[in-house]
Amino acid sequence: MRVLVIDDEEHIRFALAMCLETDGHKVVAVGTIEAALEETARHAFDLIFLDVRLGTQNGLDYIKALLKENPWARIVVITAYASIETAVEAMKRGATDYLAKPFEPTQLTLLTRKVAERRRLERKVDALQKTLGSMDPESDFPTSSPIWRESIEFSQKIATATAPVLIRGEAGTGRGRLARAIHEWSWRCQGPFASISFDGRSIDTLEEEMFGAGPDTGGKVGAIAFCQGGTLFLDEIGELPMRLQPRLLSVLRDKEFEKQDEFIRRPSDVRIIASTSIDLKRAVETGRFREDLVMALSVATIDIPALRERPEDILLLADRYLAYFNREHHRPIKGFTRDAAFVFRTHAWPGNGRELRNVVERAVLVCNDEMIGLDHLPTNLMNIATKGRDSILGGYQIGDLVPLEVIEAAHIQQVLASAKTIRRAAAVLGVNASALCRRLKRMKREAENDKLAQ
């Protein structure tokens, strides 16, 4: 653990530091509360030993201030005047335990290991929560899309680096999920992870949330200080106010930051992952964003394709969501009807995976049949189904006395209109891209021949 010792007696500081370092901990020892507050402002500590008598000062009076900078730390009070009253008062103010002078090295070791065990259990609980979170249907990024798989593999490669990451993608594509995954894949996974979304709040509020506030304005711990040794995710970075952009650039370039209304530069050990749904280069051209900040953020850039750009994943994700919400809501639904699957494949999904997830959950809640059909889908999708079916059959119905090629050609044209590219259309149709190109050329020749014949 990282341990801070606060005691005005030099021989006590030396003895504590020696015992703790022998046990494998990293120790910083100071003799005044002022020096301690400077250290807690600069670094994150797991455990703090605090002497009750610090000259004319009472150490208990500073427990709250120490925890304000390091809210996750455990404080052990050191006193030569141990009493029930002192212990109770220390606990009321936020201390975890106390150590009475004089103490034996074995007492120190036992107490420290007890705190370390508590931190280990906290990490275990966190790991269990992550395990439960892994039941999320998209936790392992299921895909049959080459372009999405390539982005995931690149994310795994750069996860172990320390460089900033910029994730580009539309709303609902899972930018936050990917940012969390990069943190979990990195050596920073034992450190904290936090996120800030620039959602139209005031500049002062965002500044305090990111950088923290000095004692004159509330003494709040900002996200950058909280995430020391970990990762900070900045969602929709394109909306970051211009006034705060130079300060974020300082975090990225100089590894330093300043709290709101303070002029003390503090070291920063936090990895920044940012995301955007807008074109940052365009934002630079219009004067909304700094070009040097774009360059600093774009060391590793990851693009998440929209769901409509990877149609081969739509039914794969729909099946994952169905299994997930069957468990969540204790339902026995077996799958989707052909009509419902058709709608899923042809809908443009402007809300991406988030929209698909919501549609499937709603269908699970309202479905009393074995299969989810059109009646269980939102009205807008049912309308699309009716129009789409008429369009894709060119006005004909299944079983009409027309050549198969007529319906086949209409279907190909409809898929091409939705998939945008030959390769993606071929993936949806289940054919080779070269074979699809040959089929399109034949369709074009046939259309030209029909015009000549007319």
N, C-alpha and C positions, 0 to 999 in steps of 0.2 A: 504493500500500500504506500501511498504518498502521505507522509505524516508531518504535522507541524507541532513543534514544541514551544510553548510560551512560558518562560520562567525567568525571573530576574536574578536567580542564583546561577552563576556560570558553571559550578561543579555539577549541579542538578541537570542543566542542559547537556553537559558533556556526557554524564552517565546515561541519561535517557537516550541520547543519540547513538552512543556506542552499543547499547543493548538492542535498540531497534534495528540498527544497520546490520548487526550481527545476525539478526533474525531475517534479514533480506529486504527490509523496508527502506524506502528513500526518505531521508529526514532533512527538514529545514528547522533550525533552532534559533529563536530570537529572544531578546530580553525585555522588550517593551510591547505594549499593546499597539502602539502606533506602527511599529515595524511589522507586527502580526497582521494588522489590517492591510498594510501594503502588500504583504505576501499573499493573503487571501484574495486580494483584488487582482493579482497577477497570475496566480496558479490555483488549480483545483486540488483540494486535499480530501483524502478519505477519512482521516482521523486527526483530531486536534487535542493535544494535552494542554490544559489551561490552568496555570497556577491561580489560586484564589487571591493571594496577597502579591500584588505587583507594585512594590514601593508603597505609595500612598493610594494606589488605585485598587478597586475591588474587581477581580477578574470576572465575577458573575455578572457584573453590569455590562459586559461586552459580549456575552454569549449570543444575544440577538443580532448584534452587528456582524459577528463572525459567520453566523448561519445565513445572514442575508446575502453575503458574498458566496458562501459555499453551502447551499441549503441541503445538499446530499451528505455533508460531512457528519461524523460522529464526534461529539465533544466529551472528553474525560477530564473532570476537574481534579487538580492536584492540590491537596491542602495538608498543612501540618496541624490544623485545628479541626480534624474530622469530627463531625457530630451528625446526629439525625437531622437536625434543623438545616445544616449546610447541605446535606445530600438532597433533602426534599426541595429546598429552594433551587438548587442546581437543576434538578429534574424539571421543576416547574418552568424554568427559563429555557429549557431545551437541551440540557446535557444528557448524555447516555449513561454515564457511570462516574465514579470518583475513585481516586487513588490517594491513600493516606500516607504522609511522610512520617517516619522513614519507611521505605519499601524495599523489598528484596527483588532481585532480577527475575526470580520465578513468578512473583506476583505480576510484574509488568508483562512478562511473556504470556501468562495465562489470560490477562485482561485483553491484551492486544490480539491474541489469537481468537478470543471470543468475539471481538469486533470484526475480525477478518472472516470468521465463520458466518457472522450475520450478513456481511457483504456478499459472501459466497451464496448464501441462501437467497438473497435478493436477486442475484444474477440468475440463480436457478429458476426462481419464479418468473423472471423476465424471459428466460429461455422457454419455459412452459407456455407462457403467453404467446410467444412467437410460434411455438409448435401448434397451438390452437389456431393462431392466425394462418398457419400454413394450410389449414383446411379450406381456406379461400380457394375457389375454383381456378383463379389465375395466379396463385402463388408461385407456380413453377413455370409460368409463361408458356402455356401449351400453344403450339403453332405448327402449321404445315407450310407456312409462307417462307420462302427463301430470304426475302428482304428483311422480314422481322427476325428470323433466326440469326441472320448476319449481325443485326444490331444487338441482339442479346449476347452473342459470343463476344462482340467487341466490348460490351459493358463488363463482362466477366474479366476480360483481359486488363482493362484499365482500373478495375476496382482496387487492386493492390497498390496502385500509385497514389501520390498525394496531390496530383494536379486537379484544378477545378474541372467540373463537368457541366456541360450545357445540354439539356435534353429538349429537343424540339418536337412538338406534336400538338394536335388539336385537343381541345377539352374532351375528357372522357376516354382518352387512349391509355391511361395508366402511368402518367409521368411520375406521380408521387410513389406509386408501387415500385417503379424501376429505381427511383432514387433510394428508397428504403432497401431494396435488394443490393444495390451497389455498396451501401453501408454495411450490410450483413456479410457480403463477400470480402470485405476489406479487413485489414488488421485493426481498424478502428471499431470493429463490431462490439467490443467490450465497453466502448465509450458511449456517451449520450447521443441521441438523434432527436432533432427538433425541426419543425418547419414553420415558415412564415409565408402567408399569402398576401400579396399586395392588392387588396380588394377595395380600395377607395377610402380607407381610413385616413385620418389627418396625418400630416408629415410628422408632427410632434409625437403622436402615438406610435407610429412606425419606428421613429428614431429611438424611442425609449425601449420598444420591444426588441429591436435588433441590438443596440449598443449598450443598453442599460442606462441608469440615471445616477448622478452623483448624490451625495448626502443632502444637498440643498434642495433637490427636487424629488425626494422620495427614496433614493438609494436602491432602486430596483435592479435585480440581476438581469442583464440582457441575454438574448439567445446566443450571442457569440461567446460570452463568458460561460454560459451554461454548457455549451457544446465543446469546451476545451477537451482535446483528445478524441473528439467524435466528429459528427457530421451535421451541417446545417443545410436544410433544403429551402431554397427561396423560390416559391411558386409564382409564375407569371412575372418574371424579373423585368419584362418590358414595361411594367407599370411602376417601377421604382422611381420615386420622385427625383428630379435632377439634383436637388440639394443634397441628397444622401448618396448619390453615385460616386463622388470623389472619396467618401469615407469607406465605401465598400471596396473601391479600388485600392485603398491603403491596406485593407485587410488582406487582399489578394497578393499585392506586390511586396508590401513591407512587413507583413505578418504582425501588424499592430492595429490597435483600435483605441478610440477615446469614447468615454461615456458622454451622455448628454450633459451639457453645461459644465464639462470638465476639460482640462487641458493636459491631463496626464496620459501619456501614451503607454498602453499596456500590451504585452506580448500576446499574440493570438496563435493558438494551435488548433485550428478548426478547418475541416475540409468543406468547401462550398460546392454544393450541387444546385444549379439553377435550372429553371424550365421556362419555356415560353411557347405561346401559341401564335405569336405574331412574328413578322420578319424584322429582326433587329437591325439589319442593314438598312431597311426602309425607315426604321425609327431613327437611325443615325442621320439619314438624308433629310428628314423632316425636323431635325433638331431636338428630338425627344430623348435621345440616348447618346452617351459618349462612345466614340469609336474605340478609344483605348480600353474602356471597360468591356466592350464586346470582345476585343482581342484577348483580354485577360481571362474572360469567362470561357472562351471557345477553345481552350487547349485541347480538350477532348469533347467532341460534339457527337451526340447520338440522336438519330432521327427515329421517331416512332411512327410507322405508317398508320394511316387511318384505317378503320375496319373495312371500308369499301374498297381499299387498295389491296386487301388480302381476303378476298371472298371465300377462299378455301378454308378460312378459320371460323366463318360465321356459325355453321352447324356444329363444328367442334366445340366452340365456346357455349353455344346454346345447350348442348348435351351436358357440358360441365356444370352450367348454371342450374339446369334441371335437377341433376343429381344432388347438388348442394342444397337447393331450396326444398327438395323432397325431404332431406334430413332435417333441415331447419324447421319445417312446418309439418313434419310427420305425414307426408303424403305418399301415395303409391303410384304416381303417374309414370307410365312406361315410356312415353316419347311424344313425338309430334306427328300429326297427320301429314300427308303429302302436300295438302294445300298450305298448311302452316309453314312447312319447310320451304315451300316455294316462295312464300312471302319473305321469310328470313333471307333467302338467297338474293332476292331482287330488290329489297328495300335498301336505300342509300345509307341508312344509319348515320345521320348527321351528328348524333350524340355518341357515336362510337360504342365501345364496350359497355360504357355506363348505361346507355340507352337500352342495349340488348339485355343487360342484366335486369333492369327494371321491368322490361316487357315480360321476361321469363318469370320473374317473381310474381308479377301481377297475375299471369296466366295460371301459375301454380295455385294461387290463392282462390281463384274463381272457378277452376276446373273441377268438376265432379265426375269426369269420365276417365277412362284409362289413358286416353291420348289428348294432348292439347291441340285444339283445332282453331279454325278461323273465329268461331264464336267467343273464344277466350282471349282474343287479341284486342288491342285498342282500336277504336273506330277508324282512325286514320290508316292503320295497317289493313283493316278489312276492306276499305275503299281501294287501297292500292292493289289488294289481291284481285278484286273484281276487274279493275281496269287492266291490270297486268296480264290476267289470264286471257282477256279478250284480245289484247295487243299481241301477246306472244303467239296466239293461234291465228293471227291475221283475220279475226272475225269468225273463224270456224270453230266448231266444237269437236271434242274427241269422238271419233266414230263417224264423222261426216265422210262422205264419199269423195275424198280429195287425196292426191298423191302425198305420200309421207314427206317428200322433199319440200313441199310447201310449208308444212308445219315446222320442219327441221330448220329451214332457212330463216323463218320468222323468229324461232327460238335463238338461233345464233346471233341475229341482229340485236335482239333484246339484251342478251348477255353482254355483247360488245358495248352496248350503250351504257351499261352499268359498270362493267369492269375496266373500261377505259383503254386497256392495253391488250395486245394479242396474247401475251404470255399469261396474264391473269385470267382472260376469258377462257383460254385453253385449259387452265387448271380447274375452273368451274365446270367446264363441259366434260372434263375427264379425257381429253385427247391430247396428242402431241401438238406443240405449237406449229411445227412445220406442216402437219396434216391440216390444221385449221387454216393456215395461209393458203394451201392448195385448194381447200374447199371454198374460201372466199373468192379466189381468182375464178373458179368455175362458176360461182354464183354471179360474178360480175360479167363474165362472158355470156351467160344465159340471159341476163337482163339486157345486155346490148343486142343480142340476137332478137329478143322479143321486140325491142324498139324498131329494129330494122324490118322485122316482119310486119309491124303495124304501118 
